[in-house]
Amino acid sequence: NNGNNGNYDPNADPLPNNGGYNDPNSPDGNYLAPLAPADIQELTQDLRDQPSDEARLSLAKEALAENSVQAEDLAQLMGTLKLTKSRTELAKYGYGHLSDPQNFSRVYDVLRSPSSIQEVQRALGLPQD
């Protein structure tokens, strides 16, 4: 703690690098730090190592909570999930964490079924194909 009572101090020392995701020292605010490609790869492997979709989904949401990703990275993370329901849920959650929301359609291939794609589009208020 730099003695700033949890408030952002632009003169404070830089935050330590905790591998890119799940950083408890992140300053409060709406800024979503982009996940680097190496962090995406590490997270993807961590997700694959989880015992269930429920655990994978929880870890993915935790990692995205204070970070942003590109649409193709979100699709990669979604690909670690086995259940359509889980992939759909991560697509909905991940949309708000995209650095390139204009490329969101890249996740549709991972959703596979037209009904899943429509469910996500409806939930997010996106144009229906």
Backbone as JSON, one array per atom type, in Angstrom:
{
  "sequence": "NNGNNGNYDPNADPLPNNGGYNDPNSPDGNYLAPLAPADIQELTQDLRDQPSDEARLSLAKEALAENSVQAEDLAQLMGTLKLTKSRTELAKYGYGHLSDPQNFSRVYDVLRSPSSIQEVQRALGLPQD",
  "N": [[0.85, -1.19, 0.0], [0.58, 2.16, -0.86], [-0.07, 4.16, 0.85], [-2.3, 5.49, -0.02], [-4.89, 4.99, 0.58], [-6.39, 3.22, -1.02], [-7.17, 4.7, -3.2], [-6.6, 5.75, -6.56], [-3.35, 6.67, -7.37], [-1.47, 8.58, -9.36], [1.22, 9.05, -9.04], [2.24, 6.97, -7.65], [4.23, 4.0, -7.11], [4.66, 1.71, -9.86], [2.32, -0.97, -10.34], [2.91, -4.35, -9.25], [3.76, -7.01, -11.53], [1.58, -9.52, -11.92], [1.45, -11.78, -13.57], [-0.51, -11.06, -15.33], [-3.27, -11.72, -15.17], [-5.99, -11.81, -12.78], [-5.15, -9.95, -10.79], [-4.78, -8.79, -7.66], [-3.98, -6.29, -6.86], [-4.85, -4.36, -8.54], [-5.78, -1.08, -9.53], [-8.8, 0.6, -8.52], [-11.57, 1.2, -10.72], [-12.76, 1.72, -14.11], [-11.04, 0.92, -16.05], [-9.9, -1.56, -18.17], [-7.34, -3.73, -18.27], [-5.46, -4.82, -21.03], [-5.09, -8.25, -21.85], [-2.06, -9.84, -22.43], [-0.71, -11.72, -25.23], [0.83, -13.94, -24.23], [-0.28, -14.22, -21.71], [-2.87, -14.93, -22.37], [-2.4, -17.44, -23.5], [-1.4, -18.79, -21.24], [-3.63, -18.63, -19.54], [-5.49, -20.05, -21.09], [-4.36, -22.63, -20.97], [-4.52, -23.03, -18.2], [-7.3, -23.09, -17.94], [-7.91, -25.4, -19.39], [-6.86, -27.25, -17.66], [-8.64, -27.35, -15.6], [-11.16, -29.15, -13.7], [-13.85, -29.17, -14.49], [-16.54, -27.73, -16.49], [-17.85, -25.79, -15.02], [-15.87, -24.94, -13.21], [-14.0, -24.0, -15.08], [-15.43, -21.91, -16.31], [-15.82, -20.18, -14.14], [-13.13, -19.48, -13.51], [-12.4, -18.25, -15.93], [-14.14, -16.01, -15.96], [-13.22, -14.72, -13.68], [-10.63, -14.07, -14.49], [-11.19, -12.31, -16.57], [-12.42, -10.25, -15.26], [-11.08, -7.8, -14.61], [-9.8, -7.26, -16.91], [-9.21, -6.87, -20.45], [-9.87, -8.43, -23.61], [-9.18, -9.55, -26.98], [-11.56, -10.32, -29.56], [-10.92, -12.73, -30.9], [-9.36, -13.95, -28.97], [-11.19, -14.28, -26.9], [-12.83, -16.14, -28.16], [-11.04, -18.27, -28.25], [-10.75, -18.83, -25.5], [-13.38, -19.55, -24.94], [-13.46, -21.89, -26.36], [-12.36, -23.78, -24.68], [-14.36, -24.68, -23.16], [-16.79, -27.21, -22.67], [-19.59, -27.46, -22.72], [-22.4, -26.15, -24.46], [-24.06, -24.32, -23.17], [-22.3, -23.2, -21.29], [-20.39, -22.0, -22.98], [-22.01, -20.11, -24.22], [-22.7, -18.53, -22.02], [-20.17, -17.48, -21.31], [-19.63, -16.03, -23.62], [-21.57, -13.99, -23.48], [-20.8, -12.73, -21.09], [-18.14, -12.06, -21.7], [-18.36, -10.2, -23.76], [-18.53, -7.56, -22.8], [-15.94, -7.13, -22.14], [-14.34, -6.86, -24.27], [-11.76, -5.62, -26.37], [-12.12, -5.12, -28.93], [-14.99, -4.92, -29.86], [-16.31, -4.76, -32.29], [-15.53, -6.95, -33.69], [-16.86, -9.09, -32.65], [-18.34, -11.09, -33.86], [-16.6, -13.13, -34.42], [-16.68, -14.97, -32.38], [-18.85, -16.49, -32.88], [-18.47, -18.85, -34.36], [-17.51, -20.6, -32.44], [-19.7, -20.87, -30.85], [-21.35, -22.35, -32.39], [-24.19, -23.4, -32.8], [-27.04, -21.98, -34.48], [-29.15, -21.18, -32.77], [-27.89, -20.69, -30.33], [-26.23, -18.57, -31.02], [-28.18, -16.64, -31.67], [-29.38, -16.39, -29.15], [-27.33, -15.17, -27.66], [-27.0, -12.8, -29.16], [-29.54, -11.62, -28.77], [-29.52, -11.3, -25.94], [-27.5, -9.43, -25.63], [-28.42, -7.32, -27.07], [-27.73, -7.07, -29.73], [-27.65, -6.76, -33.35], [-29.68, -9.08, -35.1], [-28.73, -11.84, -37.07]],
  "CA": [[0.0, 0.0, 0.0], [1.37, 3.38, -0.97], [-0.64, 5.15, 1.73], [-3.3, 6.29, -0.73], [-6.21, 4.53, 1.01], [-7.11, 2.54, -2.08], [-7.47, 5.59, -4.32], [-5.56, 5.74, -7.57], [-2.35, 7.71, -7.23], [-0.64, 8.49, -10.55], [2.62, 9.14, -8.66], [2.62, 5.77, -6.91], [5.04, 3.03, -7.85], [3.85, 0.84, -10.71], [1.85, -2.2, -9.71], [3.7, -5.52, -9.63], [3.17, -7.83, -12.59], [1.15, -10.8, -11.37], [1.13, -12.74, -14.62], [-1.46, -10.53, -16.28], [-4.68, -11.81, -14.79], [-6.29, -12.01, -11.37], [-4.23, -9.09, -10.04], [-5.52, -8.17, -6.56], [-3.5, -4.93, -6.63], [-5.33, -3.49, -9.61], [-6.49, 0.09, -9.02], [-10.24, 0.62, -8.81], [-11.92, 2.0, -11.89], [-13.33, 0.98, -15.23], [-10.01, 0.55, -17.02], [-9.64, -2.99, -18.3], [-6.0, -3.92, -18.82], [-5.47, -5.87, -22.05], [-4.29, -9.45, -21.59], [-1.03, -10.08, -23.44], [-0.81, -13.07, -25.83], [1.38, -14.97, -23.33], [-1.25, -14.42, -20.64], [-3.99, -15.67, -22.96], [-1.95, -18.83, -23.61], [-1.33, -19.34, -19.89], [-5.0, -18.77, -19.08], [-6.1, -21.16, -21.85], [-3.87, -23.88, -20.39], [-5.11, -23.15, -16.86], [-8.7, -23.48, -18.12], [-7.92, -26.81, -19.8], [-6.49, -28.06, -16.5], [-9.74, -27.37, -14.63], [-11.88, -30.43, -13.75], [-15.23, -29.09, -14.99], [-16.93, -26.48, -17.16], [-18.19, -24.82, -13.98], [-14.6, -24.39, -12.73], [-13.4, -23.25, -16.18], [-16.2, -20.68, -16.48], [-15.52, -19.33, -12.99], [-11.78, -18.97, -13.69], [-12.41, -17.33, -17.07], [-14.78, -14.76, -15.54], [-12.3, -14.09, -12.73], [-9.52, -13.51, -15.27], [-11.69, -11.2, -17.38], [-13.05, -9.23, -14.42], [-10.39, -6.51, -14.68], [-8.98, -7.29, -18.11], [-9.88, -6.92, -21.75], [-9.3, -9.37, -24.59], [-9.69, -9.4, -28.33], [-12.61, -11.29, -29.86], [-10.34, -14.04, -31.22], [-8.9, -14.53, -27.7], [-12.4, -14.74, -26.22], [-13.23, -17.38, -28.83], [-10.1, -19.31, -27.81], [-11.12, -19.19, -24.13], [-14.66, -20.26, -25.03], [-13.19, -23.21, -26.91], [-11.98, -24.71, -23.62], [-15.61, -25.11, -22.5], [-17.41, -28.32, -23.37], [-21.04, -27.31, -22.83], [-22.91, -24.99, -25.2], [-24.56, -23.37, -22.18], [-21.13, -22.51, -20.72], [-19.82, -21.14, -24.02], [-22.96, -19.01, -24.39], [-22.57, -17.65, -20.85], [-18.91, -16.75, -21.4], [-19.77, -15.06, -24.72], [-22.34, -12.86, -22.95], [-19.96, -12.04, -20.1], [-16.93, -11.57, -22.34], [-18.62, -9.08, -24.68], [-18.22, -6.31, -22.11], [-14.51, -7.09, -21.86], [-13.64, -6.89, -25.55], [-11.1, -4.41, -26.84], [-12.57, -4.96, -30.32], [-16.35, -5.46, -29.95], [-16.75, -4.82, -33.69], [-15.16, -8.28, -34.2], [-17.51, -10.09, -31.8], [-18.86, -12.21, -34.67], [-15.6, -14.21, -34.44], [-17.0, -15.99, -31.38], [-20.01, -17.27, -33.32], [-18.05, -20.19, -34.77], [-17.35, -21.42, -31.24], [-21.04, -21.13, -30.33], [-21.78, -23.42, -33.29], [-25.59, -23.5, -33.23], [-27.73, -20.7, -34.71], [-29.97, -20.78, -31.63], [-26.98, -20.12, -29.33], [-25.82, -17.26, -31.54], [-29.33, -15.74, -31.51], [-29.56, -16.14, -27.72], [-26.31, -14.19, -27.28], [-27.34, -11.52, -29.81], [-30.7, -11.05, -28.06], [-29.13, -10.9, -24.59], [-26.62, -8.27, -25.71], [-29.06, -6.28, -27.87], [-27.02, -6.95, -31.01], [-28.48, -7.08, -34.52], [-29.84, -10.52, -35.39], [-28.36, -12.19, -38.45]],
  "C": [[0.89, 1.23, 0.0], [0.8, 4.5, -0.11], [-1.71, 5.99, 1.07], [-4.72, 5.81, -0.45], [-7.04, 3.92, -0.12], [-7.48, 3.42, -3.26], [-6.31, 5.59, -5.29], [-4.64, 6.93, -7.38], [-1.4, 7.61, -8.42], [0.85, 8.57, -10.24], [3.12, 7.92, -7.9], [3.51, 4.88, -7.77], [4.14, 2.18, -8.72], [3.45, -0.43, -9.96], [2.73, -3.36, -10.13], [2.99, -6.32, -10.72], [2.85, -9.2, -12.01], [0.72, -11.74, -12.47], [0.04, -12.26, -15.54], [-2.9, -10.65, -15.88], [-4.82, -12.11, -13.32], [-5.32, -11.21, -10.5], [-4.99, -8.38, -8.92], [-5.1, -6.73, -6.29], [-3.99, -3.93, -7.66], [-6.06, -2.28, -9.02], [-7.98, 0.01, -9.37], [-10.49, 1.5, -10.02], [-12.41, 1.11, -13.0], [-12.29, 0.56, -16.25], [-9.8, -0.95, -17.0], [-8.29, -3.16, -18.99], [-6.04, -5.04, -19.85], [-4.59, -7.05, -21.63], [-3.32, -9.65, -22.75], [-1.19, -11.49, -24.01], [-0.28, -14.18, -24.93], [0.41, -15.27, -22.19], [-2.47, -15.19, -21.13], [-3.62, -17.15, -23.06], [-1.92, -19.51, -22.24], [-2.74, -19.59, -19.34], [-5.69, -19.93, -19.79], [-5.65, -22.5, -21.27], [-4.45, -24.1, -19.0], [-6.57, -23.6, -16.96], [-8.79, -24.96, -18.5], [-7.63, -27.74, -18.63], [-7.6, -28.16, -15.45], [-10.57, -28.64, -14.8], [-13.27, -30.37, -14.39], [-15.46, -27.77, -15.71], [-17.23, -25.4, -16.13], [-16.91, -24.15, -13.46], [-13.93, -23.55, -13.82], [-14.1, -21.9, -16.35], [-15.9, -19.69, -15.36], [-14.14, -18.7, -13.13], [-11.72, -17.96, -14.84], [-13.02, -15.99, -16.69], [-13.88, -13.99, -14.58], [-11.17, -13.39, -13.49], [-9.96, -12.29, -16.07], [-12.2, -10.03, -16.55], [-12.4, -7.86, -14.56], [-9.52, -6.41, -15.93], [-9.84, -7.27, -19.37], [-9.14, -7.91, -22.65], [-9.82, -9.01, -25.97], [-10.69, -10.52, -28.58], [-12.02, -12.68, -30.15], [-9.82, -14.73, -29.96], [-10.09, -15.04, -26.89], [-12.87, -16.05, -26.84], [-12.33, -18.54, -28.4], [-10.45, -19.78, -26.4], [-12.42, -19.98, -24.12], [-14.46, -21.69, -25.51], [-12.76, -24.23, -25.87], [-13.21, -25.28, -22.91], [-16.29, -26.19, -23.34], [-18.91, -28.1, -23.65], [-21.43, -26.03, -23.57], [-23.38, -23.9, -24.24], [-23.41, -22.55, -21.59], [-20.51, -21.56, -21.73], [-20.7, -19.9, -24.23], [-22.82, -18.01, -23.24], [-21.28, -16.84, -20.91], [-18.94, -15.72, -22.53], [-20.49, -13.81, -24.23], [-21.48, -12.04, -21.99], [-18.78, -11.35, -20.79], [-17.14, -10.37, -23.24], [-18.23, -7.74, -24.07], [-16.74, -6.12, -21.82], [-13.68, -7.12, -23.14], [-12.98, -5.56, -25.86], [-11.51, -4.12, -28.28], [-13.98, -5.53, -30.52], [-16.88, -5.55, -31.38], [-16.42, -6.18, -34.31], [-15.83, -9.41, -33.43], [-18.01, -11.3, -32.59], [-17.87, -13.37, -34.75], [-15.91, -15.3, -33.41], [-18.15, -16.89, -31.84], [-19.64, -18.68, -33.76], [-17.94, -21.13, -33.58], [-18.72, -21.75, -30.64], [-21.73, -22.23, -31.13], [-23.24, -23.34, -33.73], [-26.21, -22.12, -33.43], [-28.54, -20.25, -33.5], [-29.1, -20.17, -30.52], [-26.54, -18.72, -29.74], [-26.95, -16.25, -31.33], [-29.56, -15.41, -30.04], [-28.58, -15.06, -27.24], [-26.63, -12.83, -27.88], [-28.51, -10.84, -29.11], [-30.3, -10.51, -26.69], [-28.3, -9.62, -24.59], [-27.22, -7.11, -26.51], [-28.35, -6.03, -29.18], [-27.95, -7.26, -32.17], [-28.5, -8.58, -34.77], [-29.46, -10.76, -36.84], [-29.57, -12.74, -39.2]]
}
